[in-house]
Amino acid sequence: MTAPPSTHLAAPAAAAWLAALAAQALPPSATTPAIWSCAILALLAVAAALVPSHDQKEGTHPKPARGGRWSSGLRRMVAAVVVCAAAGGVAGAVRVDAVRTGPVAVMAERHAQVKAELVVTGAVRPLAACPGTACRPRTLVPARLVRVRDDGGSAPGRPVRVRLPVLVIAGAEAAALAVGQPFTAYGRLSPPHPGELLAAVVLVRGRVTDVRRPPPPYSFAQTVRERLREQASALPQPARGLLPAIVVGDRTGVPQETNDQFLAAGMTHLLAVSGANLAILAAAIAGLARLLRRPVLAALAALPATALFVLVAGPEPSVLRAAVMGTIAAVALASGRERSGLRTLSVAVLALVLFDPELARSYAFALSTLATAGILVLGPRIADRLGARLPRWLATALAIPVAAELACAPVVAMMAAQVSVVAVPANLVADPLVAPATVLGALVAALAPVLPQAAAVLVWPAGCAVAGIALVARLAAAVPHATIPWPGGLVGAVSLLAAIVAGALLIRRLRRRHRALIVTAALTVLAVAIAFKVAAPGWPARHWLLTACDVGQGDGLALATGDGGAVVVDTGPRPDLMDSCLRRLSVTRVPLMVLTHFHADHAGGVDGVLSGRRVGAVAASPYHVPAESYDHVARALAARRIPLWTAVPGWRVRIGTADLTVLGPAPETAREASTEGDDAGPNDASVVLYARDGPLTALLTGDVEPPAQDALLASGVPHAQVLKVPHHGSANQDPAFLAAPGARAAIISVGRDNGYGHPSPRTVDRLRGLGTAVYRTDTDGDVQVAADGRGGLVTSIHRAAP
């Protein structure tokens, strides 16, 4: 039996983590009281731990010696937990106070025009150019603001020296910036999204200037990454893009299809450099040193290798965690005092959270830490149980991915709103290929700048290993129902954790034959459920094309693109209603979201679409009114590095099986709308879409009023089988516009008892007089249009359970 790991440092580390996380949710006004409260609490805890017990005061020994020692040890443990929690709370509160108060925060609140001097701190992400000529490509640059000057007003202000994290949104030329590179930008400051711990968002005007060379270490790292990409370019896709991703975390060349396959297979962690990469390289160095019978040499060699790896791969949270763990373990090994893995992990987490409290909010840091903890704590126990029936090597190989998956599953469910049923077998098959891919890829990266000929030879075996990993992901993703939808957020994480714990306790209490019976029954139920899902899909239909979600008084539509994807057109007024509808449709990714205009009943549910889903880009109306709604959307997208495009007539984009064309608003309509009031103006500036997908043709009209409807009629309205009726079926409609598409079905997205009189009986009667079937979300619930398998369409309705 494997000895249990030492856990006495885990509780203080977890307390510091949670306290730092909670402190970063505080408003700026609460940071100073929080800091003082944490300091006082820590002093009280230390004092309580140092106070001698009653028996010590009397000079006698406690009767139950063991109980006395336990009481003293318990007090010290509680004191350690409280002190570490207080330290984490202070670190988090200090960070909040630094970024959300001071001159930069004041300038951001008033959207000041500034001259900013910055340094790149993270991977630069070029955003795809919008599908038209009316907007320019943009680049997202994580940076540190070091000097800022307010250029607004009649005279420039005095420069202010700071050291604050910001997000820079610049032009395409900024894509060439590298980590550590200083530059200057002129532009406007804007407040960050409330969920981001940034001082400001810098919207660059023109080009970045005064770009200087990064310091030599950063230049070296940039050269290594560039040479690795050059060597990998000799490989076919997807290995060409995957090799830099697996070795140094450079995902710029990974095809979107491959990204989707790794996500469905539960293997997406392989596309981001992590502690596993560092562990593999450290093991290779240690193995080489063992051949030389020099364990101290192995420990000392691991330190510069760790530093070089972090420099080249970048300070990713998982890499930092592994680097600190490796450094602690190497120092302990060199001094002859080896530490347990869990103790080392706890010290690493505590040190990192106190040094950089923002790591407490990082999903990557959480997944890396939990996976390591799962392998250290659960792995040996699972291996021991499996070892009674399987060869030890096979039991250990099975235990590692099972332990990591069980530990990470609640956080994955919180983040992605899904659970992969193929993750364990897929990772089990792929794991033997990860080590050779990482080691050979690292050798290619090391040799490419100095011996490119040798690197060109090694890149092919590395590419073969990477191609094998890609094959596993592709086959696993092709399994029917490879992922199961699960509630996202904290509710999903807690419910899945409870299910895992309950299942483990039940299995431990049952006899062996009962365990086998339960496992067999569970697999049978799962197989029957999948077969029933395939044979009788119910809702949603197997070949659904368009769904109008019941989001209350507002619009929220989805156009299927295949493989769990959908184009979302408007989001309704409430995030929870839009999120629930997309969950019912099993939509896990949104390549494009279209906001016809920024009224709350069309854009208020944006956060629901963003919750647990990958959104590629957002196209929206050129009329940014109401301002508060537009600002909320812009901040939410900037926080997640999602591009915001302006939709213009003539755009045409094909996403999956859906073909979309923007028909409006016409430029003259948008100009006229800008002179109207806040209520009518955005309606006439609504984005109007024409969608085609197989037998489906649909005209999606936002809230266009008769002036915009007349402009569309003048330019020509295409035939459409489905019409999304403008403005929730209000009475303000042009009869010629309603008749122009010749639609067989009309969908009115409207809320019950809305108080606006929507839909107007006159509008409904006109549509029915045209021979058009009318569907309403207030009475019918979700309205879905699907292919009937014979080249036609079928429309169905579904009332979601309250």
C-alpha angles and dihedrals in degrees: 000000000000116000114245114256121249108264104175093106095045095077096053091046092049090047092053090048095051093043092051089049093050093046092056090061091060121110114244091252091062099051098086095049088046093053093050092045092052092048093051092046091052092050091050091050092051091047092050091051093050096048108105118240122254092258092052090052091053091048092239132118118252113257096234098042092189092052092050093051090046091052092050092046092048091052091051091048092050090047091051091050093049094046093049091046090050091049091050091048092050092048092050094045092048090052092050091048091049097052102034101044134049134056097313093055089049092051091048092052091057094040093239123196107239148172107231131192111203145171123216111244104175147020112310113230120204112207120221115260115255115255096259144046099256096085136040129231116266136207130211114218122185104212147164116240109223103167132014134180126192106233096179123109129029095308130031116250127236117280115258121210114220140153106217137141116247139166116235121205107197142155129281093275090069090068088084092062117113133204111282094021117135120219142160128234136185115209149096129303119225131184114260124242110280090245094057124083095219132126093223147327113251113213104198120221111210119336131337110256141196092037109181132191115271118244114282096262091054092045089053092051091049091051092051092052093047093049091048090053090049092052092046091052088078090066125083120247134301091026090053092065098030099057095065089041094054095041104040105002096254103150098168093107099043111114116237091238090058091048090054092048093052090048094051091046093051090242100111091114088073090064092060120062109248145167089281090069091053092045091053092050092046090050090051091051091046091050091052091049092049089056086058089045092235110125092169089053088054091054094047093045090052093062099064090037089055092049092049092048093051090047094052098037094043130237096297114167095244091047092050091050092051092043093055091045091049093048093050092047092046093051091047092049093048090051092047094247109112116195130211116260096241092049090051091048091051093051091047093050092047093049095046096046092050092045095044111014091183087075087072087071095048119109089200091056092047094049093046093049095045093047091052092046091048092052092047097044107026099026098073093045093050090046091051092052094045091043090068089067105022137048110277095243092052093045091053092046091052094043096058100060092036092053093045093047093049092050095047099037097090093051092045089052090049091050104037104023090228142086122219115223093190098048097098098048092040093052091043091057094041098046096081088057096049096071097052091042091052097043095043091043091051090051090051090051092048095047099039096081094046108022107024092167092059091045090052089058096047094046092074099059088043089051091051091055091048092048089054090054090050090051091053091051092048094050093045092049090052092061109109111258093002088165128042119209112244133178111274131217126036093323092058093046094049094044093050092046090051091050092051093048093045091049092049093049092048093050092049092054097047127084121249096259091048090051091053090048093051093046090049091048092048092050090048093051090048092050092048091048092051092046091049090048091053096043098040110019096175107178121037099031115240093243101032115160108177132019128185104204122219097241099151120246098002146055126278120159136168129203113199117236098176134255096055094311132122140173106237117212110196124339108228124236099289128055094211094056094049092045091051092051093050089049090053087053092047090236109166101164135036113200090186135013119195121201107195090198139336103258109130094244088062103032105024094093097056093115089057091058091047093050108107095339135105110237116195102195143333125228116195147170117287090230107086099198134160088043096207092054092047091048091052092051094045093050094046091052095044090052090057096039092245116152119238113210131187112237115227130183113270097037111138123182133169116212115179106312095337122097115198130191125185111225100173168097095026112215092247091051091051090049092051091046090056089064094052128084124277092263102050101027099068091044094061090043091057118135109248116205133195111203130193126185119159107300092355124099115172136177112210109193110178109205100319114165126211095279091057091039089056090051090052091048090052092054093043130266113230123227112268131180092208126044123193098210113234122251098004092297096301120174091250097092136128106234090212091056093051090052098042100081093049089221122189092202131032122197121204113194105204141140129242117263090357098168093229095088090246124191101035113223087223092059092046091049092050092053093048089047087060090057092254121145109232122215123187126194092210092063103020103037117213111011116209133189116200139173112260094211093248099078094274139096135250125196122210137174133218130191109208118223112260 
